[in-house]
Amino acid sequence: MGAVSAVPVVDSRMAPGGPGYRRMSFALFLAGVATFALLYSTQALLPLISGEFGVAASDASWTVAAATGGLALFVLPMSAVSERYGRRTVMTASLAVAVTVGLLVPLAPSLPVLVALRALQGAALAGLPASATAYLAEEVRPKALVTAIGLFVAGNSVGGMSGRVITGWVAQEWGWRVALGVIGAIAVACAVAFRLLLPAPKHFAAGSLKPRVLVRTVREHLSNPLMCRLYAIGALFMTVFGGVYTVIGYRLTEAPFGLPQGIVGSIFLVYLVGTVSASTAGRLVGRLGRRGALYAAGATTASGLVLSLADSLALVLLGLVLITGGFFAGHAVASSAVSKTATEGRAQASALYQSAYYIGSSAGSTVGAIAFHAGGWGGTVSVGLLAVLGVVTITVLGTRAARARQRVLVA
């Protein structure tokens, strides 16, 4: 009898140009828009919030830190829920609750109530980031994963940009409460479109909600040195970003710039640079490798921080462009590396990254505002440069560890 020819295995996961890929990409892009528009909706409005409630920048910054802190606290439990009930189900429920709270936020009668609502909103949004990256890791072919995650991150940048620009101009005419109401309405539209567009998952396998299983999975991820380095890199990059964009509104409304609120909001158009750098992160990794891409992202961010020290508006804007491009490139590279490295418990692996990432955001928002209060913009920049130094140091350690493993294999 002749040999039986092997039947080629067809990869049924989505790929660029294939069925469902564009719908999936656009749906998750909209989810990213809604997430960041809601999560950072108060950031460009902090000077106005400070003025209405009579509080300092460090107090008003809690409206940002509470949201990112709530997300960081709940992202891991929500990832476990997504392992049991499905990524699309959890993402849909998270958006539904978050946009509902978003419609209540403008009605907050005091700063403590506003902070509490923002914390609840962040906790609701926790189901989005880890579930989205896990969905992509399961439904998209490996070669297209960095690009697909880059598009989701690009949606984050568009959401962050549009939320701040819109709130800036609306608040200048009608106040910060109306501005937050407009963002809430936009997020509702994004949430509805997301649910209608996202294809049903075909490769999801329900896992267990048993705490013992979750603890074991988390312990395995945290015992992986590469994973821990990636988590730390995400947190440090976000420390820079959170600090800079929490404080920049105060700097630009004060001397020597004295810009009106609408113009300050428009400064966030530089987020478009992040949209490009995140979506092209796959090509950057292809040219430089993962560690090379992280070095490039860190150097770009540090250059931007130094340039932003100038009292020239043009140089400050150029600095923000470099900070934004470097941050989003580094974030896309690190988050996609987590998804590719994890072979089991992908949602938990992504959740741990997101938790570290948003802890970095909360720390950056709070510490950056405190540093600004104590030492002006130079204090905030110093915090950012220390965080970039941490990224470079961790990447160097990773490079040395990889070389050591290679020498052992060769020997």
Stockholm file with secondary structure:
# STOCKHOLM 1.0

chainA/1-411         MGAVSAVPVVDSRMAPGGPGYRRMSFALFLAGVATFALLYSTQALLPLISGEFGVAASDASWTVAAATGGLALFVLPMSAVSERYGRRTVMTASLAVAVTVGLLVPLAPSLPVLVALRALQGAALAGLPASATAYLAEEVRPKALVTAIGLFVAGNSVGGMSGRVITGWVAQEWGWRVALGVIGAIAVACAVAFRLLLPAPKHFAAGSLKPRVLVRTVREHLSNPLMCRLYAIGALFMTVFGGVYTVIGYRLTEAPFGLPQGIVGSIFLVYLVGTVSASTAGRLVGRLGRRGALYAAGATTASGLVLSLADSLALVLLGLVLITGGFFAGHAVASSAVSKTATEGRAQASALYQSAYYIGSSAGSTVGAIAFHAGGWGGTVSVGLLAVLGVVTITVLGTRAARARQRVLVA
#=GR chainA/1-411 SS CCCCCCCCCCCCSBCTTSTTHHHHHHHHHHHHHHHHHHHTTTGGGHHHHHHHHTCCHHHHTHHHHHHHHHHHHHHHHHHHHHHHHCHHHHHHHHHHHHHHHHHHGGGCCSHHHHHHHHHHHHHHHTTTHHHHHHHHHHHBCGGGHHHHHHHHHHHHHHHHHHHHHHHHHHHHHHCHHHHHHHHHHHHHHHHHHHHHHSCCCSSCCCCCCCHHHHHHHHHHHHTCHHHHHHHHHHHHHHHHHHHHHHHHHHHHHSTTTCCCHHHHHHGGGGHHHHHHHHHTHHHHHHHHHHHHHHHHHHHHHHHHHHHTTSSCHHHHHHHHHHHHHHHHHHHHHHHHHHHHHCSSCHHHHHHHHHHHHHHHHHHHHHHHHHHHHHHCHHHHHHHHHHHHHHHHHHHHHHHHHHHHHHHHHHC
#=GC SS_cons         CCCCCCCCCCCCSBCTTSTTHHHHHHHHHHHHHHHHHHHTTTGGGHHHHHHHHTCCHHHHTHHHHHHHHHHHHHHHHHHHHHHHHCHHHHHHHHHHHHHHHHHHGGGCCSHHHHHHHHHHHHHHHTTTHHHHHHHHHHHBCGGGHHHHHHHHHHHHHHHHHHHHHHHHHHHHHHCHHHHHHHHHHHHHHHHHHHHHHSCCCSSCCCCCCCHHHHHHHHHHHHTCHHHHHHHHHHHHHHHHHHHHHHHHHHHHHSTTTCCCHHHHHHGGGGHHHHHHHHHTHHHHHHHHHHHHHHHHHHHHHHHHHHHTTSSCHHHHHHHHHHHHHHHHHHHHHHHHHHHHHCSSCHHHHHHHHHHHHHHHHHHHHHHHHHHHHHHCHHHHHHHHHHHHHHHHHHHHHHHHHHHHHHHHHHC
//
